Amino acid sequence: MEAALVTVATGVLKPVLGKLATLLGDEYKRFKGVRKEIRSLTHELAAMEAFLLKMSEEEEDLNVQDKVWMNEVRELSYDMEDAIDDFMQSVGDKEEKPDGFIDKIKSSLGKLGNMKARHRIGKEIQDLKKQIIEVGDRNARYKGREIFSKAVNVTVDPRALAIFEHASKLVGIDEPKAELIKLLTDEDGVASTQQQVKMVSIVGSGGMGKTTLANQVYQELKEKFKCKAFISVSRNPDMTNILRTLLSEVGCQDYADTEAGSIQQLIRKITDYLAEKRYIIVIDDIWDVKTWNVIKCAFPMTRCSGVIITTTRLSDVACSCHSSTGGYIYNIRPLNVEHSRQLFHRRLFSSEEDCPSSLVKVSNQILEKCDGLPLAIIAIAGLLANTGRSEHLWNQVKDSIGRALERNPNVEVMIKILSLSYFDLPPHLKTCLLYLSIFPEDSIIEKKTLISRWIAEGFVHKEGRYTAYEVGVRCFNELVNRSLIQPVKEDNYMGKSCRVHDIILDFIVSKSIEENFVTFVGVPSLTTMTQGKVRRLSIQVEGKEDSILPMSLILSHVRSFNLFLSTVNIHSMMEFRHLRVVDFNGSRLENHHLVNVGRLFQLRYLSISMTEVSALPEQIGHLQCLEMLDIRYTKVSELPASIVNLGKLAHLLLGSKDTCVKFPDGIAKMQALETLDQVDACKQSYNFLQGLGRLKNLRKLHIDYHDVAQEDKEVIASSLGKLCTQNLCSLTMWGNDDDDFLLNTWCTSPPPNLRKLVIWGCLFPKVPHRVGSLVNLQKLHLHVVRGIRHEDICILGALPALLTLGLNAREKQPSCEDRRLAVSGEAGFRCLRKFNYWRRGDWMDLMFTAKCMPKLEKLKIIFYRHAEDEAPIIPAFDFGMENLSSLTTFECRLGHGPMTKRSADAVKDSLDRVVTAHPNQLTLIFIYCCIFKRDGCSGQCLLSKNLQSSSEST
């Protein structure tokens, strides 16, 4: 049976309807006295659920009475589900098959318990029906409403990703950037060499592009200064961590012994280190004067030349920064009409298209209401991107913007846009978006864990042939398309992680509180509600001592318990029987906290990642609803035998390559497993390695087979062969040098579903011919191939679906000693979008010729040598990059080997020339790892050898 949807609009009415239907089934037919009441209640709730969905479509127009009624129904639905769950659980506990004398006694007691349960459920059904009728009678507004049609089942729009990365810095940034640089430099444009500190504070409302502007100025000027740092403060700053980060970024490595809590000592160290040095420092997102008053003490204001840039939303903070140094206050301006139109059109139309004439007028009217706010323009364009090019629909959107109250001309305009984008979402996407409010500000949220949480909460479910996770990916992509979340790291052009813009986070936190969707504890400027039942709890309390949750909170019905790097008393948490999601990620958790975890009979998601837990209790096998278990980066070394009883466990995350976890026998029983990450084969039994091949639903596997015996390798190969003929989509393997046995053994026939293959640790003499049979492969990484030959290029280029390719080529082929291997248009690579290439030394052995890799957008080349090699890496970049017609980003990394600052600058200059000569406007990312030496002063080390320095320019 497919899971039922939970939404912020209807609460859990749909799951309740499903469970009421179950109570009408044969398993509960002995409860004859309440079946009539259940049927009546079901009809009432079904009508209520349908009407709530209609009302939610125009939520922005509802009056207070409507909203109160909707909230009452939602709250009641949660209570109903909890009551039904308790009943079904109590009946199930008492109906074990009797066996022997003792069991006969238990059976008698069970019958008595069932009589009590029958009486209780009858009374509760009647009470619940009475409450539903009372709530309905209080609301007189049953009316139909028209709804906007919405696009569904879309993939990530690459333009949305590009806008997030480039929009605010490529549109309308040049003029303000030039103005700021003029304020911070001498008249000739050179960074000030006078012995004084120059400072500017950028002030403006959220979403105006303050951080982007500050970063652009920083990138332009930073190479002219010895010490540099870019520090984000945020709304709830940890001053000790901020100062320690600042001390590290400016280049001081002598801070490990600094007492963690000593702010005064950190300030003194920073001041002493920066004295007599030229520095540029950006302090981003300051929320109060008190924070600035602490940070400013770290900057020496005499006998040095420095640049300080601050950003803030608050005028009093900007004035405080100004009064500290006599610097400048820069009020960031909205985009002008031309730049607004440029940003708007880039989000909606491809570069070679113009806005259709039928939409010019309405576009201008929409932009007038957006008032030059970049985030607002992006948000409204994201909304329009899914409505097609209907003038009627665009006019509907334009007219809707004007419905909101116009108060503050800056913030309120953006809130109107964000509200409109939110109200346009279908119910399930509203719910998925509001759920992101659980995470603290500036969180980097991992996609796979977020989607697993959505599934555990019941927000997404299996649809036809698509798994619940695949449906969750579609929801994630849709939120990216609508510019409501920002992808942080990309994999095949779909975000692997995301973050929420501060302004959008403010909005969804407000909505979550309004809907009693999430309750927050420890969030600055938010007052914890004093009454009402808590459904989802987000605890963000900082400090070393255990904090006590407010006594006013009613926690007996909490469904989601989230502890973010906090230390609160959680001994009673296991009494919350209705928990679906528990996340202790990074919190102070030990073994004894999990002793009673088996009581959480509804638990679906459990994360103890990055905690001190070293053993899981046997009781964990009682969690028959558990679908996701994350024990990454813990001290757990062995799983309990009961783990194989988790019949619904779909995702098991075990840790990094440095963590080894031993499985018990019987993994073949875990048929629901879809993800197994990461298994160390050398610690597993023969029974486990055999059982691995019987997991018919396994879709993602990460296995490390270092140091396993040949007999075990053969079993692994057999199991992999079975998995690849079934549902395996993603396979990552860590092997031994000079050992390609597994690849040649398990890949005997083309795997029908394999889309990702990553192999580390194996030294291939050439690209294995078996790779050519992987016709559905979208991502491939091979580490290491001794040298790339023409035949290898042909094998790889012929893969018809390949999007991302990673190759580590260790040696030159003898035939390529004095020439490069041509990658021509005939080689294939028709779909390749991203190419990562590792080369030992500074010789690039590939030459890109005309019309090759026609869709390649991102090229990364990593030149490296062993640390003991003395010669610096100074590569040439004449390998035909100009022939990559779709290229947008080139990243070059130089690793290991001594390099002077002059040499690094020479490489950077060479890169700049290549990028400038490219027909496209490329983004250049240059990262090098080296030893700097003061010119003319041999042996003087200015920066650590392992310190990475990057230079980004556009």
C-alpha positions, 0 to 999 in steps of 0.5 A: 500500500502506498503511503499517505501524504501529510501536508501543512494544509490538511495535517494528517487527515489522509493518513487518518482516513487510511487507518480508519479504513484499516479498522474496518478490515477483517483484522478488526472485525470483532469491534462491531460496535464501532464500525458504524461510527467509523464509517460515519467519521470517515465520510465526514473527514473525507469531505473535510479533507477535500475542502481543506485542500480547496481552501489552501489554494487561496490561503492568502485570501482567507480571513481569520475565522477560516484560518482558525477553523483550518488550524483546529481541524489540522490539530484534531487530525494529529490527535486522531492519528495518535489515538488510532496508533496507540489503539492499534499498537496496544491490540497488536501487543496483546495478540501473540499466539498462545503457546503452553500454560503461561501463554494461556494466561497471557491469552486470557489477559489479552482478551481482557485487554481487548475488551478494554481496548474495544471500549476505549476505541468506541468512546474515542471514535464518538468523541472525535466525531463529536469534535469534528462536528463541533469544529465544522459547525463553528465554520460557515464558509464552505465554498469552492475556489478556483486554483492556478494550474501548476506544472509537475514532474519537472527536472532541474532547470540549469538556468536556475542554478546559473542564476543563483551562482551569477545573477547578482554579481553579473547584473548591475554589480559593476557600478557599485563595485567600482564605487566601493573600490574607489572609496577603499583605494588611492586615486590611482586605483591601487590599494591604499599604502598609507598607514591607516585603516579604510572602512566601508559598511554596506547597508541594505535590506535582506536580499539586496546583494550586500554579501555578493557586492562585498565579495566582489570587492574582496576578490578584486583587492585581496591579492594586494594584501598579505592577510585576508579573511572573509567571515560570516557572522549571522544572527546568532554568532558564536564569538569564540568560533568567529574569532578563531576562524578569523585568526586562522584565515588571516594566516596565523597558524599558532592558535591551537593552544588558545583556550576555547572560551577566551575571547580576550586572548583571541582578540589579543592574538589577532591584534598582535598578528595583524600589527605592522601587516597590510590586511583586508577583512570582510565581516559579513551579516552583522545583526547587532552593535554588541557583536561589532563592538567585540569584533572591532577590538581585534583590528589594529587601527594604527601603524598599519594599512588595512581595509575593513568591509562590513555588511548589515541590514541595520542602520544602527550597526552601520553607524556604529561601524562608521563611528569606529573608524570614520569610514563610509556608509554605503547604502546599496541600491536596488537594480535599475530598470535595465538591470532588472529586466536583464536579470528577469529575462535571463531567468526566463529565456535562453540567451538567444531568445527575446521576451515575446512581444505579447509579454513585454507589457506585463513583464514591465508591470511585474518588474515595476512591482518588484522594485529592483530587488534581486531576490524578488525578481528571481523569486517571481521569475521562478514562479513564472518559469512553470506557468508557460508563456500565457499572457493571461497567467502572467497577468494573474501573477501581476495582479496578485502581487498588488493584493498584499499590504504595502508597508515598508517599501523595501522589505514588504515588497520582497515579503509579498513576492516570497508570499506569492511564490509560497502560495503558488506551491502545491500543498506537498511542496509547501510542506516540503519547503516549510520543513526546511525551517527546522534547520538553523540559519546558514545550514548546509542541508544534505539532499539525501537526508532531507529527502529521507526526512520528508519520506519519514514525515509522510510528505512524499510517497511512492508514485507508480514506478517511482520510489518515494526517494525519486519523488522526493528528488523531484520535489527538491528539484522543483524547489530549486527551479522556483529559486526557493532553495539554493543548491550548494554542490552539484552532481550531474547538475542536481544539487547534492546539498542546499541552503535556504536564503536568510530572507526565505528562512525568515518567511518560512519560520514565520509560516511554520509558527503560524501553522504550528508546524514547527516549534523552535527552542533557542532561536534568537528573537523567536519567542517559544509558544507558551501553550499548545501541542508540539508537533515538530521540535527544533532545538538550537540551544547553544552552550556547554551545560544541559538546557531544560526545555520550557515546561509549558511545551506539551511534548507528549504528541511530538513527531519530530525531535531535532537537536542541532549541536545542542546539549539538552536533557533528553533522558525523557525523550524516549517517552514520546511514543509518537516520534517519527523523526529523531535527529541528534546530529552532532549533539552530545549523545551517549549509549545510555540515551538510546536504551529505550529506543525500542519504545518508539514504535512509529520511528521512521528516521534516526540519525546519531551521526557525529555523536559519541555513541559506540554501540546500538542497543539490541532493542533497535530491532523493535523499530518495525517502521524504521526506514532510515538509520544514519550512524556516520562518524560515530564510534559504532564498530558492530551492529547488533544481531537484531538489526536484520529484523528491521523489515522496512529499513531502506537507507543505512548510512555507516560512515567514512572510509576510516570507519569500519562497521561489522554486520551480523549474519542475515542481511538477506532478510533486509529486503527493503534496503535501497541504500547501503553506504558504506560497507567494509568487506574485510570485516564481514563474514562469508554469509554477509558477502553472499547475502548482499547479492540477495538484496533485490531492491538495493539501488546504491552501494558503497563497498570497500574491499581493501585487503580481502582474500581472493575467495571473498573477492569471488563472492563479492563479484558474484553478489555484485553481478546479481545486484547489477542485473536487478535494481542497482543504480549507483556503485562506489568501490574502493579496491587495491592497486593493480587489481581490476579483478572485480570489474572484469568479473561482475560486469559480464553483461550490461547492467540495465540500471547502473547510472553511476560507477566510481572506482578508487584505489585500482590501478588500471593499465587501460580503460577496461573494455567492460566499461563500454557496455555500461550504456546507461551510465551517467557518471563515471570515475576511474582512479587510476589509469596508467595512461590514456590511449586513443582506444580509451577515448573511443570507449569513453566517448561512445557512452551515450548517456555520460554526463560526468567523467572523472579520470586520473591519468598517472603516466604518459603513454610512450607514443605521446611523449612529444605530442598530445592525444587529440580529443576530436568531435568524432570521439563522441562525448555527445552528452558530457557536461562535466570533466574532471582530469587528474594529471601527475606532473605539469604535462597535459596529455590531451588536446581538445580539437574543434567540435569536441565535447559539444555540451561540456560546461565544466572542466576541472584539471588537477596537476599534482606530484608527490610531496617529495618531488622538488620541481614546481608545477608550472603547466602550459594551458595550450591544450585547445580549451577555446574549442570547448564551445559550451564551456562556462567554468574552468577550474585549475588546481596545482597540488604539492611541490614548492612554488614562489609567489612569483611563480603562482602569479605567473600561472595565474596570469597565464590562466587569465590570458587563456580564459580571456581568449575563450569566446565564452565569458568563463568563470575561472577557479584557480586553487594552488597548494604550495610554499611561498618564499619571500623574494630575495630571502630564501627559506622564509616561509610565509604561508603553510605548505598545506594551506590552499589559496584560491583565486576566482574571477569572472 
